[in-house]
Amino acid sequence: MKTMQNNFQPSWQDFYEMCKPRVVMLMLLCTLVGMFLATDTMVPFATLFFGLLGVALISSSAAALNHLVDASVDAKMARTHNRPVAQGRVSNFQGSVFVAATCTLGMAVLFIFINSLTAWLNLAAWVGYGVIYSMYLKRATSQNIVLGGLFGAAPPLFGWTAVTNSIDGGGLLLVLIIFVWTPPHFWALAIDRIEEYKQVDIPMLPVTHGVAYTRLQILLYTIILVLTTLLPYVIGMSNLLYLSSALVLGAGFLYWSSVTYLGKNPRAPLKTFRYSIIYLTGLFGALLIDHYLMPLSYV
């Protein structure tokens, strides 16, 4: 299927869709948590507003670049075939201008109103996801999600550095949690969409190593993830409220990963994928609530 080319002007909804708003909203939640966990007091409104705005703009730019790079692949997959660039509603030139404008504006916001460290970290993540992952890793190795996951795991650190202007252990631990969460989250979806990935010759793990092997990896990574999420409590960064929440949420993730591993429920991979989003949202929400209801002197 070839990308369709139309002469009409794209709508604002097309550019909004290119930003992958649901993904960006999850990234902003992680950034927000990083901000609040970096201080025992309230985050200044200016830091909150301009920090989230800058991260949103640069994240949207990286997402839009991914639309441009993957247009030919997107056009062949049921999940993505109606995307603006894949359908020709947004041309490559129009998309490129949008990518450049949002990235430049986001960098300017962070440089002027936040700090240079946060700006440079965001640019590094933009290059990592938009260029290294989208243009190379995604098509080069079955470990694309593991290697590229580091770039998508960075938002909590953006929030942390926006407040502290420094890279500290707490911020890096939040990155580690998302880094370990990413493979079981995405491989579950990859199993559900395996035929589409085969069709477009993307070497996702279930395509290259088989579904059974991928199911095992999802379960193993989930176990590692649950253990990793205990570290905030172990190092004194959180209290019993977070610990109990992490254990309950982790039990849910282990349940769905186990059901997926057993392979008796054909809908289990997709349900695991959907639960993983609820899991991460709940986990970070618990961290935030715990931090302010039971304040510590970790920072």
C-alpha positions as CSV (number, residue, x, y, z in Angstrom):
1,M,0.0,0.0,0.0
2,K,1.4,3.3,-1.0
3,T,1.1,6.5,0.9
4,M,-1.8,8.6,-0.5
5,Q,-1.1,12.2,-1.4
6,N,-3.8,14.8,-1.1
7,N,-3.8,18.4,-2.1
8,F,-5.9,19.8,0.8
9,Q,-4.4,21.4,3.8
10,P,-4.0,19.4,7.0
11,S,-6.2,20.2,10.0
12,W,-4.9,20.9,13.5
13,Q,-6.3,17.5,14.4
14,D,-3.7,15.9,12.1
15,F,-0.8,17.6,13.7
16,Y,-2.3,16.8,17.2
17,E,-2.5,13.2,16.2
18,M,1.2,13.2,15.1
19,C,2.1,14.3,18.6
20,K,0.8,10.9,20.0
21,P,-1.1,12.8,22.8
22,R,-1.8,9.7,24.9
23,V,1.9,8.8,25.0
24,V,2.9,12.4,25.7
25,M,0.3,12.7,28.5
26,L,1.9,9.6,30.2
27,M,5.3,11.1,29.8
28,L,4.1,14.4,31.4
29,L,2.7,12.5,34.3
30,C,6.1,10.9,34.8
31,T,7.7,14.3,34.5
32,L,5.3,15.7,37.0
33,V,6.1,13.0,39.5
34,G,9.8,13.6,39.0
35,M,9.3,17.3,39.8
36,F,7.4,16.7,43.0
37,L,9.6,13.9,44.3
38,A,12.6,16.2,43.9
39,T,11.5,18.5,46.6
40,D,9.9,18.4,50.1
41,T,8.0,21.6,49.3
42,M,5.6,22.6,46.5
43,V,7.1,23.0,43.0
44,P,7.0,26.7,41.9
45,F,4.2,27.3,39.4
46,A,6.6,28.7,36.8
47,T,8.8,25.6,37.0
48,L,5.7,23.4,36.8
49,F,4.1,25.2,33.8
50,F,7.2,25.9,31.7
51,G,8.8,22.6,32.6
52,L,5.8,20.6,31.4
53,L,5.3,22.8,28.4
54,G,8.9,22.4,27.2
55,V,8.8,18.6,27.7
56,A,5.5,18.4,26.0
57,L,6.7,20.3,22.9
58,I,9.9,18.3,22.5
59,S,8.2,15.0,23.2
60,S,5.5,15.9,20.6
61,S,8.3,16.8,18.1
62,A,9.9,13.4,18.6
63,A,6.6,11.6,18.2
64,A,5.9,13.6,15.0
65,L,9.3,12.7,13.6
66,N,8.5,9.0,14.3
67,H,5.4,9.5,12.1
68,L,7.5,10.8,9.3
69,V,10.1,8.0,9.6
70,D,7.6,5.2,9.8
71,A,5.0,6.5,7.3
72,S,5.6,3.6,4.8
73,V,5.4,1.0,7.6
74,D,2.4,2.7,9.2
75,A,0.4,2.5,6.0
76,K,0.7,-1.3,6.0
77,M,-0.4,-1.9,9.6
78,A,-4.1,-1.9,10.8
79,R,-3.2,-0.1,14.0
80,T,-1.5,2.8,12.3
81,H,-2.7,2.9,8.6
82,N,-4.8,6.0,9.2
83,R,-2.1,8.2,10.6
84,P,-1.8,11.6,8.9
85,V,1.5,11.1,7.2
86,A,0.7,7.6,6.2
87,Q,-2.5,8.7,4.5
88,G,-0.9,11.8,2.9
89,R,-3.0,14.3,4.9
90,V,0.3,15.8,6.1
91,S,3.2,16.0,3.6
92,N,6.8,15.3,4.5
93,F,7.6,19.0,4.2
94,Q,4.8,20.1,6.4
95,G,5.6,17.4,9.0
96,S,9.3,18.4,9.0
97,V,8.4,22.0,9.6
98,F,6.2,21.0,12.5
99,V,8.9,18.7,14.0
100,A,11.5,21.5,13.8
101,A,9.2,24.2,15.1
102,T,8.0,22.2,18.1
103,C,11.5,21.0,19.1
104,T,13.0,24.5,18.7
105,L,10.2,26.1,20.7
106,G,10.5,23.4,23.4
107,M,14.2,23.9,23.7
108,A,13.8,27.7,24.0
109,V,11.2,27.3,26.7
110,L,13.5,25.0,28.8
111,F,16.6,27.1,28.2
112,I,14.9,30.4,29.1
113,F,12.6,29.4,31.9
114,I,14.0,26.2,33.4
115,N,17.7,25.3,33.0
116,S,20.2,24.2,30.4
117,L,20.6,20.7,31.9
118,T,17.0,19.9,31.4
119,A,17.0,21.3,27.9
120,W,20.0,19.2,26.9
121,L,18.6,16.1,28.4
122,N,15.4,16.6,26.4
123,L,17.4,17.1,23.2
124,A,19.4,13.9,23.9
125,A,16.1,12.0,24.4
126,W,14.7,13.5,21.2
127,V,17.8,12.4,19.2
128,G,17.6,9.0,20.9
129,Y,14.0,8.3,20.2
130,G,13.4,10.2,17.0
131,V,16.7,9.3,15.3
132,I,18.6,6.4,16.9
133,Y,15.5,4.3,17.7
134,S,13.1,5.3,14.9
135,M,15.6,5.3,12.1
136,Y,18.0,2.5,13.2
137,L,17.3,0.4,16.3
138,K,13.7,-0.4,15.4
139,R,14.7,-2.1,12.2
140,A,18.1,-3.4,13.3
141,T,17.6,-5.7,16.3
142,S,15.0,-7.6,18.2
143,Q,16.3,-5.8,21.3
144,N,15.1,-2.5,19.9
145,I,12.6,-2.0,22.7
146,V,15.2,-2.7,25.4
147,L,17.9,-0.5,23.9
148,G,15.6,2.3,22.8
149,G,13.6,2.1,26.1
150,L,16.2,4.3,27.8
151,F,15.2,7.3,25.8
152,G,11.5,6.9,26.6
153,A,12.3,6.3,30.3
154,A,13.9,9.7,30.8
155,P,10.8,12.0,31.6
156,P,11.0,11.6,35.4
157,L,14.6,12.8,35.2
158,F,13.5,15.8,33.2
159,G,11.1,16.7,36.1
160,W,13.8,16.1,38.7
161,T,16.4,18.2,37.0
162,A,13.9,21.0,36.3
163,V,13.6,21.4,40.0
164,T,17.1,20.6,41.2
165,N,19.3,21.4,38.2
166,S,21.2,18.2,39.0
167,I,21.2,14.5,38.3
168,D,20.7,12.6,41.5
169,G,20.0,9.0,42.6
170,G,16.3,9.5,43.1
171,G,15.8,10.8,39.5
172,L,17.8,7.9,38.1
173,L,15.9,5.3,40.0
174,L,12.6,6.6,38.5
175,V,14.2,6.2,35.1
176,L,15.3,2.7,35.9
177,I,11.7,1.8,36.8
178,I,10.3,2.9,33.4
179,F,13.3,1.3,31.6
180,V,12.5,-2.1,33.1
181,W,8.7,-1.6,32.6
182,T,9.1,-0.9,28.9
183,P,9.9,-4.4,27.5
184,P,7.0,-6.3,29.1
185,H,4.7,-3.4,28.2
186,F,5.6,-3.3,24.5
187,W,6.3,-7.0,23.9
188,A,2.8,-7.8,25.1
189,L,1.4,-5.6,22.3
190,A,3.9,-7.0,19.9
191,I,2.6,-10.5,20.5
192,D,-1.0,-9.3,19.8
193,R,0.2,-7.5,16.6
194,I,2.8,-10.1,15.5
195,E,1.3,-10.7,12.0
196,E,1.5,-6.9,11.3
197,Y,5.1,-6.8,12.3
198,K,5.9,-9.8,10.1
199,Q,4.2,-8.1,7.2
200,V,6.4,-4.9,7.5
201,D,9.6,-6.9,8.4
202,I,10.2,-5.2,11.7
203,P,12.3,-7.6,13.9
204,M,10.2,-7.5,17.0
205,L,11.1,-10.2,19.6
206,P,8.0,-12.4,18.9
207,V,8.9,-12.3,15.2
208,T,12.5,-13.2,15.5
209,H,12.5,-15.5,18.6
210,G,8.9,-16.8,18.6
211,V,5.9,-16.1,20.8
212,A,6.7,-18.7,23.5
213,Y,10.1,-17.1,24.1
214,T,8.6,-13.6,24.2
215,R,6.0,-14.7,26.8
216,L,8.8,-16.0,29.0
217,Q,10.7,-12.7,28.6
218,I,7.6,-10.7,29.6
219,L,7.2,-12.8,32.8
220,L,10.9,-12.5,33.7
221,Y,11.0,-8.8,33.1
222,T,7.8,-8.3,35.1
223,I,9.5,-10.1,38.1
224,I,12.5,-7.8,37.7
225,L,10.2,-4.8,37.5
226,V,8.3,-5.7,40.7
227,L,11.7,-6.1,42.5
228,T,12.9,-2.8,41.1
229,T,9.8,-0.9,42.3
230,L,10.7,-1.9,45.9
231,L,13.9,0.1,45.7
232,P,12.3,3.5,46.5
233,Y,11.2,2.0,49.8
234,V,14.5,0.2,50.4
235,I,16.6,3.4,50.1
236,G,14.2,5.5,52.1
237,M,12.7,7.4,49.3
238,S,9.1,6.3,50.1
239,N,7.1,4.8,52.9
240,L,4.6,2.0,53.5
241,L,1.8,3.6,51.5
242,Y,3.9,3.3,48.3
243,L,5.3,-0.1,49.2
244,S,1.8,-1.6,49.7
245,S,0.7,0.0,46.5
246,A,3.7,-1.3,44.6
247,L,3.1,-4.8,45.8
248,V,-0.6,-4.8,44.9
249,L,0.0,-3.3,41.5
250,G,2.9,-5.6,40.9
251,A,0.7,-8.6,41.8
252,G,-1.7,-7.5,39.1
253,F,1.1,-7.2,36.6
254,L,2.5,-10.6,37.6
255,Y,-1.0,-12.1,37.2
256,W,-1.4,-10.9,33.6
257,S,2.2,-11.8,32.7
258,S,1.6,-15.3,34.0
259,V,-1.6,-15.7,32.1
260,T,0.2,-14.5,29.0
261,Y,3.1,-16.9,29.7
262,L,0.7,-19.9,29.9
263,G,-0.7,-19.0,26.5
264,K,-4.2,-20.3,27.1
265,N,-6.0,-16.9,26.8
266,P,-5.5,-15.4,23.3
267,R,-6.5,-12.0,24.7
268,A,-4.0,-12.0,27.6
269,P,-1.2,-10.2,25.7
270,L,-3.5,-7.2,24.9
271,K,-4.9,-7.2,28.4
272,T,-1.3,-7.3,29.8
273,F,-0.4,-4.3,27.6
274,R,-3.5,-2.3,28.8
275,Y,-2.9,-3.2,32.4
276,S,0.8,-2.1,32.1
277,I,-0.4,1.4,31.4
278,I,-2.7,1.4,34.5
279,Y,0.1,-0.1,36.5
280,L,2.6,2.6,35.7
281,T,0.1,5.4,36.3
282,G,-0.9,3.9,39.6
283,L,2.6,3.3,40.7
284,F,3.8,6.8,40.1
285,G,0.6,8.2,41.6
286,A,1.3,6.2,44.7
287,L,4.8,7.5,44.9
288,L,3.5,11.1,44.6
289,I,0.7,10.6,47.3
290,D,3.1,8.8,49.6
291,H,5.7,11.6,49.3
292,Y,3.3,14.3,50.4
293,L,1.2,12.4,52.9
294,M,4.2,10.9,54.6
295,P,7.1,13.4,53.8
296,L,10.7,12.2,54.2
297,S,14.0,13.9,54.2
298,Y,15.4,11.9,51.3
299,V,15.9,14.9,49.0
